[in-house]
Amino acid sequence: MAELRSRRSNLAVPGSNPRFLEKAKGLGADQVFLDLEDACAPLAKPGARKNIVAALNEGGWGEKIRTVRVNDWTTEWTFTDVLEVVGGAGANLDCIMLPKVADAAQVQALDLLLTQIEKANGLEVGRIGIEAQIETAQGLINVNQIAFASPRIETIIFGPADFMASINMKSLVVGALHPDYAGDPFHYILMQILMAARARGVQAIDGPFLQVRDVDAFREVAKRSAVLGFDGKWVLHPGQVDAANEIYSPSQEDYDHAELILDAYDWATSEAGGKKGSAMLGDEMIDEASRKMALVIAGKGRAAGMQRSSTFTPPEG
């Protein structure tokens, strides 16, 4: 699964603003996506492509995942977006984000185009990943096929604003809970995306919260998808970055416990540990199911750069 590339915070950066592109390099987001779609007015898109190519080739992004969101296939801009960005900066690009994905064929078309451009420019074929954004009712209906449409798929992303418009949802703050609704109106959507992502073995990313200066509200909304198992969330403002990194990381206590479970289970199933299928870790019985759960938590913690604060000591005798 793609959790080895941490995507707790996914920072949106308008490609039409060189100052924002430069500032994003110094922020603590796991991923940046340089936007050619909604953040760029139609007349600004040609210049934004050039800005993005220059920013990627200048470097300075550190360990961040470098993604570019192109325009969707129903527009006249998609082909040129991909051709100019990948042709101009493909060696310094990790993923292309495709918005408003309606079906598997749209992902496959992007895959084919990427392959052609990679071959034409002497790039490693297949290295650039695809992030598929689900923003319509049709996309959600087809999300399982979309997830399996290409080996390049790395994430499935929820896009709440366009999705709300797609299903005629009652107006509310994008990405927020609603006081007139007893539960979470997005729960079904999030779970559909999560199940498709996990079945395919890739990451699930939650969409933006537009009240960018209300970090406390951002935290509450982010917890909704984090508790389900989502890997990260979009951030639209530098003030949301630290909150996302915290919420989509395991706690230190949970991370330490997961690593202890893995060590204890490895020892218990070894010759020295008696080749047992289950064992006790303190007052807790652990077995293969415990190991699988611990692998998820430990994997997220390692990807986030966490360091364990405890070590396993085999029991005497």
C-alpha positions in Angstrom: 0.0 0.0 0.0 1.1 3.5 -0.8 1.3 4.6 2.9 5.1 4.5 2.7 4.7 8.0 1.0 3.2 10.0 3.8 0.3 12.3 2.7 -1.1 13.5 6.0 -1.2 17.1 4.7 -1.8 17.9 1.0 -1.2 21.6 0.4 -3.0 23.3 -2.5 -0.9 25.9 -4.3 -2.2 28.0 -7.2 0.1 27.7 -10.2 -0.7 31.2 -11.2 1.1 32.7 -8.2 4.9 32.4 -8.2 5.2 33.8 -4.7 2.9 31.1 -3.3 4.9 28.5 -5.2 8.1 29.6 -3.6 6.6 29.9 -0.1 5.2 26.3 -0.3 8.7 24.9 -0.6 9.4 25.9 3.0 6.2 24.6 4.6 5.8 21.3 6.4 3.3 19.7 4.2 3.9 16.0 3.2 2.6 16.7 -0.3 2.1 19.8 -2.4 -0.2 19.9 -5.4 0.4 22.8 -7.8 -3.0 23.6 -9.2 -3.9 24.3 -12.8 -7.6 23.8 -12.3 -10.0 25.7 -10.0 -7.2 27.9 -8.5 -6.4 29.3 -12.0 -8.6 31.5 -14.1 -8.8 30.4 -17.8 -6.7 33.2 -19.0 -4.0 32.5 -16.4 -3.6 28.8 -17.2 -0.9 29.1 -19.9 1.3 31.2 -17.6 0.6 28.9 -14.7 2.0 26.0 -16.6 5.2 27.8 -17.1 5.3 28.9 -13.5 4.9 25.3 -12.3 7.5 23.9 -14.7 10.0 26.5 -13.5 9.2 25.9 -9.8 9.6 22.1 -10.1 12.9 22.3 -12.0 14.3 24.9 -9.6 14.0 22.3 -6.8 14.0 23.0 -3.1 10.9 20.8 -2.3 12.8 18.6 0.1 11.0 15.3 0.7 7.6 16.6 -0.3 5.5 14.6 -2.9 5.3 16.9 -5.9 1.9 16.7 -7.6 0.3 18.8 -10.3 -3.5 19.0 -10.6 -4.4 19.4 -14.3 -7.9 20.2 -15.7 -10.4 17.5 -16.2 -11.0 15.7 -19.5 -14.2 17.6 -20.3 -12.2 20.8 -20.8 -9.9 22.0 -23.7 -6.9 22.3 -21.4 -6.1 18.8 -20.1 -3.9 17.6 -23.0 -1.8 20.7 -23.0 -1.5 20.7 -19.2 -0.1 17.2 -19.2 2.1 17.7 -22.3 3.7 20.9 -21.0 4.1 20.0 -17.3 5.4 16.4 -17.8 7.4 17.3 -20.9 9.0 20.2 -19.2 9.5 18.9 -15.6 8.6 15.2 -15.6 11.9 14.3 -14.0 11.0 16.5 -11.0 7.3 15.4 -10.7 5.8 12.6 -8.7 2.1 12.6 -9.6 -0.6 14.0 -11.8 -3.9 14.7 -10.1 -6.9 14.2 -12.3 -10.0 16.0 -11.1 -13.7 15.1 -11.7 -12.9 11.6 -12.7 -16.1 10.0 -14.0 -15.0 6.5 -15.1 -12.1 4.2 -15.5 -11.6 5.2 -19.2 -10.5 8.8 -18.1 -7.8 7.4 -15.9 -6.7 5.0 -18.7 -6.5 7.9 -21.1 -4.2 9.8 -18.8 -2.1 6.7 -18.3 -1.6 6.3 -22.0 -0.8 10.0 -22.5 1.7 9.9 -19.7 3.4 6.9 -21.2 3.7 8.6 -24.6 5.3 11.7 -23.0 7.6 9.7 -20.8 8.9 7.8 -23.8 9.3 10.9 -25.9 11.3 12.6 -23.2 13.5 9.7 -22.1 11.7 9.4 -18.7 11.2 6.3 -16.7 7.9 4.8 -18.0 5.3 4.4 -15.2 7.1 6.3 -12.5 4.7 9.3 -12.5 1.6 8.3 -10.4 -2.0 9.3 -10.8 -4.2 10.7 -8.1 -7.9 10.4 -9.0 -10.3 12.9 -7.5 -14.0 11.9 -7.0 -16.2 14.9 -7.4 -19.5 13.7 -9.0 -22.2 11.2 -8.4 -21.0 9.3 -11.5 -17.5 9.2 -10.2 -18.6 7.7 -6.9 -20.7 5.1 -8.6 -17.7 4.1 -10.7 -15.1 4.5 -7.9 -14.2 0.8 -7.7 -13.4 0.6 -11.4 -11.5 3.9 -11.2 -9.3 2.6 -8.4 -8.3 -0.4 -10.5 -8.0 1.5 -13.8 -4.2 1.9 -13.8 -1.2 0.6 -12.0 -0.2 4.3 -11.6 -3.1 5.1 -9.2 -1.7 6.2 -5.8 -4.6 7.9 -4.2 -8.4 8.3 -4.4 -9.5 11.8 -3.3 -12.8 13.2 -2.2 -13.7 16.6 -3.7 -16.6 17.8 -1.6 -17.6 21.1 -3.2 -18.3 19.8 -6.7 -19.8 16.6 -5.3 -22.3 18.6 -3.3 -23.3 20.5 -6.5 -23.5 17.2 -8.3 -26.1 15.7 -6.0 -27.9 18.9 -5.2 -27.0 18.8 -1.6 -28.4 21.5 0.7 -26.0 24.5 0.9 -23.6 24.2 3.8 -20.0 25.0 4.6 -17.9 22.7 2.3 -16.5 19.8 4.2 -18.2 20.6 7.5 -20.8 18.9 9.6 -24.3 20.3 9.5 -26.5 21.2 12.5 -29.7 20.1 10.7 -28.3 16.6 10.1 -28.2 14.1 12.9 -25.2 12.2 11.6 -22.4 12.9 9.0 -23.8 13.6 5.5 -20.5 12.7 4.0 -20.1 9.3 5.8 -21.4 7.2 3.0 -19.3 9.0 0.4 -16.1 8.8 2.5 -16.6 5.1 3.2 -17.2 4.3 -0.5 -13.9 6.1 -1.4 -12.1 4.4 1.5 -13.3 0.9 0.5 -12.2 1.4 -3.1 -8.8 2.7 -2.1 -8.2 -0.1 0.4 -9.3 -2.8 -2.0 -6.8 -1.5 -4.5 -4.1 -1.0 -1.9 -3.7 2.8 -2.3 -4.3 5.9 -0.1 -7.6 7.7 0.6 -7.4 11.5 1.0 -10.1 13.8 2.3 -10.9 17.0 0.6 -10.7 20.6 1.8 -12.3 22.6 4.6 -12.8 26.1 3.3 -13.0 28.0 6.6 -9.2 28.3 6.4 -8.6 30.5 9.5 -10.7 28.3 11.8 -8.1 25.7 12.7 -10.2 24.3 15.6 -13.1 23.6 13.2 -10.6 22.1 10.7 -9.4 19.7 13.4 -13.0 18.6 14.2 -13.8 18.0 10.6 -10.5 16.2 9.9 -11.1 13.8 12.8 -14.2 12.5 10.9 -12.2 11.0 8.1 -9.1 10.2 10.2 -11.0 7.9 12.5 -12.3 6.0 9.5 -8.7 5.4 8.3 -8.1 8.1 5.7 -4.4 8.9 5.2 -4.6 12.6 4.9 -6.5 15.8 4.0 -6.2 18.8 1.8 -4.9 21.9 3.4 -5.6 25.3 1.8 -3.7 27.5 4.3 -0.4 27.1 6.0 -2.2 27.2 9.4 -3.9 23.9 8.6 -0.7 22.0 7.9 0.4 21.2 11.4 -3.1 20.2 12.4 -3.4 17.8 9.5 0.0 16.3 10.2 -1.0 15.7 13.8 -4.5 14.3 13.2 -3.5 11.9 10.5 -0.5 10.6 12.4 -0.9 7.9 15.1 -0.3 9.2 18.7 3.1 8.4 20.1 1.5 5.9 22.5 -0.3 4.1 19.7 2.8 4.0 17.5 5.0 2.7 20.3 2.4 0.0 21.2 2.2 -1.1 17.5 5.9 -1.5 17.3 5.9 -3.5 20.5 3.2 -5.8 19.2 5.2 -6.4 16.0 8.4 -7.2 18.0 6.5 -9.4 20.5 4.7 -11.4 17.9 7.9 -11.9 15.9 9.6 -13.2 19.0 6.6 -15.4 20.0 6.4 -17.1 16.6 10.2 -17.7 16.5 12.1 -20.8 17.7 13.3 -18.9 20.7 9.8 -17.8 21.6 8.3 -21.2 21.4 6.8 -21.0 17.9 3.5 -19.9 19.4 0.6 -18.5 17.3 -0.5 -16.1 20.1 1.2 -14.5 23.0 0.7 -12.1 25.9 2.0 -8.5 25.8 1.4 -7.4 29.3 -2.3 -8.0 29.8 -3.1 -8.1 26.1 -3.3 -11.2 24.0 -1.8 -10.7 20.5 -2.0 -12.9 17.4 -1.9 -12.6 13.7 -4.8 -10.2 13.6 -3.1 -8.0 16.1 0.0 -8.0 13.9 -2.0 -6.9 10.9 -3.6 -4.0 12.8 -0.2 -3.0 14.2 1.4 -3.0 10.8 -1.0 -0.3 9.7 -0.3 2.0 12.7 3.4 1.3 12.6 3.5 1.9 8.8 1.9 5.3 9.2 4.1 6.3 12.0 7.3 5.3 10.1 6.1 7.1 7.0 5.6 10.2 9.2 9.1 10.0 10.5 8.1 9.0 14.1 10.7 7.5 16.4 9.7 4.9 18.9 10.3 5.6 22.6 10.2 2.1 23.9 11.8 -1.3 23.1 10.7 -4.9 23.4 12.4 -7.1 25.9 11.6 -10.9 25.5 10.3 -12.5 28.8 12.8 -14.6 30.7 12.3 -18.3 30.5 
